Amino acid sequence: MAQATAMSSIAYAHYSLYDALPRMAKRGFKKIEIGSFGSYCCHFNSGSPRPAELKKILADYDIKPIALNWSNDTANAYGQGAIQKSLDGYKHKIEDALEVGIPMMTMHFGAINDREDQAKQRQTAAEFYCKLGEYAHTCNMKMILELPHLYLVHHTTESVQELLDLVDLPNVGVLLDSSHWGVINYNLDAYLDMLGDRLWHIHLRDANPQVDLAQHHQFIRPSMRGKKPYVLTLTPGSGTVDFAHLSKALDRVDYQGDVTTEFEYFDMPLDEIERQYDAGLAHIHNCGWQLPDTVSY
């Protein structure tokens, strides 16, 4: 039976990591994932907390960081000098992650757009992923591609397959996000078969491909409000993602990696976040997912 093994700090996207970590420790997950981005959820961007400080806090709470979901804002794959600028940012953050003891990081590149040079942009993104992956390999850091991704030029399973043929590195794997699957609606079983042993991580979150965004204000990050006809950040049980199917599909391919509950909230009081998290964990448990014995909900 598939098991959710970790919790993401993105649940507390509008609060500091100092606010998030005590609540995450109280929730009972012994493994955590830290989310930190250029425009929101700035949990581990620069200076607060510093790497050495974060390492101590995690040790004090007896929680283990398994991944850093980080981006310094997704660069366009057609901008001059975009590769080098993003490489510089990621290299610095890899150093920070290594100091904390974080073994794995996401890498995002190539924001989605409607330009005519899509194939060239995907090629540029592949070049970036190869260069960053090769650098990370010298640092003994694992890197994961969160794909297909609705906000990136690699937003189809076909483009992901082409990419993986180009980025054939031993330290680069794939992260599957259930909310993106729920909106894109690709063939999950076929995708898992294609990925094989390159599937390294899972994010659990609900989504709805057709919604009135005005009714979901608290679940949409500010920069996306009013721009998309779907919501990617719903509490499990509030959207259309088939978590039972996902559990069975992962069992079929004998997936053994970590699974992060990446419930994500905005403009929401802390107590309400906890209530949402309780409901989300209960829902995935009812859909056939195991939870660690230490986890409360």
N, C-alpha and C positions, 0 to 999 in steps of 0.2 A: 504494500500500500504506500502511495506517495506520501511524503512527509514535508511539511513546512518547517524549516530549520532555523530561520533567521528573521530579523525584523529590521526595516529600514528607518532611518531618522527622518525620511521625507514626510512621515506622518505629521511632523511638527515643522512644516515648511516655513511658517511665518514666525517661528520662535528660534532662539539660539540653541546651539548644541548643549550649552549648559542647562537649558530647560529640558531638552529632549532626553539626555542620557539617564538621569535619575528615573524618569518614567519608563524608559526602555528596560532598565535593569529591574524595575519593579514588575514589569509585565512578565518577566521570567525567561525570555530567550537568552541563551548563553552565547549566541552568535549574533552579530549585528552587521548591517551595511550602512555606510555613511553616504548621504547624498549631498552634493554641493555644486552649485551652478553659478554662472556669471550674473544672472539677473534675478534669481530668487533662491530660497533655501541655501543661504550662504553659510553652511555649517563648517566647512573646512577650506575656506578660500585662502586667506592669508592673515596670519597673525593672531587669530582668536578662534580656537585655541592654537597655540604653537604646537608643533609635532611632539616635542618632549612632554609638554603639558598634557596633551591628549593621550599619549601612551600611558602616563601615570593615572589619569582619570579612569581609563578603561581597565587598568589593572586593579584599581581600588574597587571598582564595581564588579570585578571578576567576569567581564564580558570580552569576547574575542572578536576583533574586526575581521571579516572575511573578504570584504570588497569595498572599494570606493567608487561610487557612481558620480563621476566628475566631468564637468565641461566648463570651459571659459567662454561660453556662448558658441554655438555651432557655426563654424565658418562656411562661407559660400565656396563651392568647389570651382568657381570660375574667377575668383578675385586674384589679382596679381599679388604674389607673395603670401597667399593665405596658408600654404603648406608650412612654410618656415615659421610664421607667426604662431600657428597652432602647435607645431612641434616644440617650440621654445616653452610655451606654456605647459604642455604635458610633461616635458622633461623635468621641469622644476617641480611639478606636482608629484611625479614618480619619486623624486628624492624625498619629499615630505612623507609620502605614503610608506616608503621603506623605513624611514626613521620611526614611524609609529608601529610598524610591524604588520602593515596591511599587504596581503600577498597578491591582490588582483585589482585591476582597474578597468573601467569601461573606456572606450574611445569613440567619440562621435565626430563626424566630419561630413560636410556637404549638405547644407540645408536645402530642403525641397524647394523647387521653383518651377516656373512654366517656360523656361528658356528652351530653345530648339536643340541645344548641344548637350542633351542628357547623357549620351554615351560617353562623350568626352569628360563630362563632370564625374561620372562614375569611375572612369579611368583615373582621373586625378585623385579621387577619394581613395582608390585602391593604392595609388602611389603613396599617399599619406599613411595609410594603415601599414603598408610594408615598412616604411621608414621608421615609424614609431614602434612597430612591433619588433623590428631588429634592434633598435636602441634598448627597448625594455628587456629584450632577451639578454643583453649584456649586463643588465641590472638584476637579473633573476626575478623579473616581475611578469606575471601573467596578465594578458590583456584580453578583454572580451568585447565583441561586437554585438550591440543590441539591435538585432535585425530580424526580419524587416521592420522598419521604423517609419511611422507615418510622417515624420518631420524631416526625413533624410532622403537623399537621392536614391538610396537603396531601400525602396519601400515595397518591393515585390520579392517573392521567393526565387523567381528566375534570376533577378539581378544579384541576389545573395549567393546563389550557386556560382554565378560567373565570378563574383568577388572572391569566394573561397578558393577557386582554382588559381587566382592570382596571388592571394595572401596565404601561402602555404608555409606557415611558420609554426614550430612546435609549441610556442608560448601564446598562440592566438586561438581563442575559441569563440563560441557564440552564446549569447544570452537571449533567451526567449521570454518575451513579455506577454502575459496573457491578455492584457488590455489591447495591445496592438493587434494580436490575433483576433480578438473579438470584433474589432472594427474592420480590419482588412478581410477577414473571413477566408483566409487561405486554407488549403487542405492540410490540417495539422499532422495527420499520420504520414502523409507523403513527405512533408517537410522534415519530420523527425527521422524518417528513413534516409533522407538525403544528407542530413547533418551527421548522422552516425555518432562517432566518438568526439566530434567537435562541439557537441552541446555540453557546455560547462556550467551553466547557471540558469535559474528561472526566477522571474518576478511574477508574483500573484497580485492582481488588481483587477477590478471590474471595469466595464466600459459599456457604452450604449452608442451604436452607430447612427441613431436618428433621434435627436432630442430637441426640446426647447431649451436653449442654453440659459435663458433667463431664470428657469426653474432650478438651475444647478450652480448658482453663483458661487457658493462656498466650496465647490469641488473643482473649480477651473482656475488655473493660475492666471494672474492678471493680464499677462501679455497675450494670452490666447482668447480672452473673452470676446465673443462676437465674431470670431474669425472662422470657426469650424462648426459644421452641423453635427458634431458628435462630442461626447465627453469620454476622456481616457482615465479619469481619476475617481471612479466610484467605489464605494465600499462593496465588497463581495456580497451578492444578494440584491443589490440595487440596480444592476444592469443586466446584460444579456449573455455574459461569458458563461460557457458550460464548463464549470470546474470539475464536474464528475467525469466528463469526457477527457479533460486534460489529465486528471489523475490516472485514468485507465490507460491513456496513451503513453504516459511516462512509464508506467509499470510494464507495458508491453515491450518497450525498448530497454528495460532494466536500468533506467536512469538512477545514478547513485550520487549525483552532486547536490549542492546546497540549493535551497529554495527560499527566497526572501519574500515575506509579506510586505509588499511595497504600497500599502495604503497611503494615500496622499491627500492632505487637507489644507485649505486656505481660508483665511478670515473666519476661523472657528475657535471658540473657547476651548481651553485644554480639557475640561471635563467632558465636553461634547465629543472631542476627539476620542477620548477613552471609551465613551459609549459606542461610537461608531466602530472602534476597533473590536470591542466585545462582540458586536453583531457580525462583523466580517469574519472573525475567527470561528464563531459558531456556525456560520454558513458554510465555510469551506470544510469544516469538520463533518457537517451533515452531508457534504458532497463526496465523502470518502477519503478526506485527507487526515493523516495523523498529525498531531501536535506534540511537542516535547512535554513530558510530564510536569516540567517546571513552569509551564506557561499557564497564566490565568486568563479567563475570559468569561 
